[in-house]
Amino acid sequence: MESDAHVLVVDDHRDIREPLARYLGKHGFRVSTAENAQAARRVLQTAAIDLVVLDIMMPGEDGLSLCRQLRAQGDVPIVLLTALGEETDRIVGLEMGADDYVAKPFNPRELLARIKAVLRRARALPPRRGRPAGERIRFDRWVLDVGRRELLGEDGVAVPLSTGEFLLLSAFLDHPRMVLSRDQLLDLTRGREATPFDRAIDNQVLRLRRKIERDAKRPELIRTHWGGGYSFEAEVTRA
């Protein structure tokens, strides 16, 4: 059940933080609160937090900085609270690894629904394995240099990858021959968008196919499972 999760609400405004904590508590969540990034770190050090609701605009260290650090250290899901109309902050937050966002002023029912959706996706994901920074991953006729984020062909020439393409390829390499849904891939690549009809993963798959398949129109490495998602069919070895 999503509602047995422990949620940390980080917001410098008490009139937002405390009512939201009470609301989530009434819906079965365990809730901790923090008024700034420093207080949030203290909570994270002493409690097992399942999801962080994080305000971007805070005095001192802002939410984007804390989001970046949390994502570098682990996979705890993050839902951002952003100012209405601050599209740049939302985009930057998603690029840093946030799972979703809600614009202020928000409807608590919408935020509750998004929290539950993010937790469902996170709990449905297969376990993620860590990758040493110097690791080189071989598949088909390619080598992915993880530390350099370079895709090398048989001739040793590097093929440029966007951040999204690198994250998508890494997700596939971590889960070879496993069917991953679009929602799972969105979470694994930390590219979650607000709408369930988003085609971002399909577009990323198309671009990645053009770079790694011998014939992108007849893909052999990334297989489409209609109604199910995608799977990566190459043999994967790590050095």
N, C-alpha and C positions, 0 to 999 in steps of 0.2 A: 504494500500500500504506500502511495506517495505521502499520505498524511502522517506517517510515523517518522518523517524526516526531521532533521534538526536544521533549521534555517537561521542564518545570521543576517540581520538587517543593519546595514551601515548607512547612516544618514545623519548629518549634523543638525537637522531640524527636529526638535523633540516632538513638535506637533504633527510630524509625519511618522517619525520612528516609533513612537509609543502606540498610537492608534493602530498602525499597521501590525505591530507585534501582537496586540490584543486580537485583532481580526484573524490573523493566521493561527493564533492559539485556539480560537473558537472553532477553527476548522481542523483541529487535530494535530497541528504541527507543534514541535518543540521549538521555541524561539529564543535566541539571544540577540542582544542589540549592542551597537557600538556607535559612538558619535563622531569618530574620525578613523583614519587609517591605522594610527598607532594603537587605538583601543581594539580595532578589529584584529590586528595581529596577536594581541594578548589573548583574545577569545580563541583564535584559530590554534594557538599553541596549547591550549588547555582543554579543548572540546573537539569532538569529532563532528565536523560541520558537513552537511550533505549538500547545501546550496547557499550561495551568498547573493542577497539582494543589495546592490551597491549603487549608491548615488554618485554621479560623476562630479558634480559641482560641490566641492567641499573646501573650506579654508585650509591652508597649509598644503599637505599632500593631497592631490585630487584622486578621484576614483579611478581614472585611467592608469595612473601610476601603480595603484594597488592591484588593479586588474592585470597589468603586465606581469607583476611579480607573482601573483597567484598562479597565472597560467604557466610561468616558467618553472614553478615549483611542483605543480601537480595538475590534476584534472577536475578539481571541484567545480561544479557548474556555477555560472555567474549570470545573473539577470541584472542589467543596468537600469537605473532610473535616470532619464535624461530630460533636459529642459525642452519644452515644446518648441519645435522648429530648429533645434540644434542638430541638423542632419549630419554635419561633419563629425561631431562627437560620437554619434551612433555608429557611423561607418568606421571610425578609428577604433571604437570599442570592440566592434565585431572582428576587425582585423587583428586586434590584440588577443582575441580568444574568448570574448564574451559569447554566451550561448543565445541570448535574446535581450530585448530591451522593451521598456514601457516608458512612454513620454509623460511627464508631469504637466498638468494635474492628471492623475490616473484614476480609473475606476478600480477599487480593490478587487472586485470580482474578476476583472480582466487579468490583473496581476496574479491572482490566485490560479486562474486557468493556465497562465503561461508557466508558472512555477511547477504545476503538476505535469504539464506537457514536457518540460525540460527534464524533470526527474524521471518520467517514464522512459524517455529516450536514453538518458544516461544509464539507467538500470538495464536496458535492453541491449546495451553495447557489449560485444565480446571484450575480454580484458585486453588492454593495450600493453605492449611490451616496450620497455625503454630501449633506446638506441644509443650506443656510445658515439661521441661526436666524431671519432675517426673511422667509423664503420663504413665499409663499402659493400653494397648489396648488388649482387649479380642476378640478372634475369634475361632470358632470351639472348639478344646480342648487345645488351646494355649493362652499364655499371652506374649505380647511383652513389656518388660520394656524399655521404650525409653531412659531414662537417662543412664542406664547401657548397653544398646544395647544388651540385653539378651532375648532369646526366651525360655520361661519356659513351660515345659510340665505339664500334670495333676499331675505328681508325684513331681513337683517342681524342677526337674533336668533341668539345663540350657543346651540348645543345641547351640553350637557355630555357629555364623554367620560371614561370611566375610563382609567387608565393602560393597561390591557390593550387597550381599544378603540382608543385612540390609536395604540398600537404596531402593532396588527393593520391598521388603516386605512393607516398609513404604509407597512407592508410591501406591501400591495396597490398603493398608489400608486407605489411604487418599481418594481413589476414588473407593469405593466398587460398584460392579455391573455396572461399566462403562467400555465400550470397549476402551482400550488405544492402539494406534498404536505403532509399534516398535520405531519410531522416537520420539513419545511423551514419551515413557518409557526411552529412551536414555537421553532425556533432564531432566526428573524428577529425574533420578538417577545420572545425571551429568557424564555420561560415554560415551559421544559422540565420535565416531571414524570418521575417514576421509572418509570412503567408504560407499556408500549407500547400499552395499550388506553385511554389517557387520552382523554377527550372534551372537554378544556378548549377546544380550538380550535373545535370544533363549537358549544359554548355561546357563545363569544365572537362567532362569526360570526352566530349567531342574534340576539344582542343588538345587534350592529352593523347588521344588516339592518333591525331594528325602527326604527332611527334614520335611516337614509339611503335606504331603498327607499320607493318610492311605495306598494307593497303587499308587505309582508314575506313573505306567503304565495306570491307570484308574483315572486320576485326577478329583477331585470334587471341589477343592477350586480355582484353577487357570485354567480357561477354555480357550482353544484355539479357536480363531475365524479366520478361514482360510481366508487369504487375508486382515484381519482386525487388528489382534493383539491379545491381551489377556484381560480377565476380571477376577476380583476377586469376587467369588460368596458367600463367607461366610458372616454371620451377624457379624457386627463390633460394639463393645461397648467400651466406653472409661471411665476410672476411674481417 
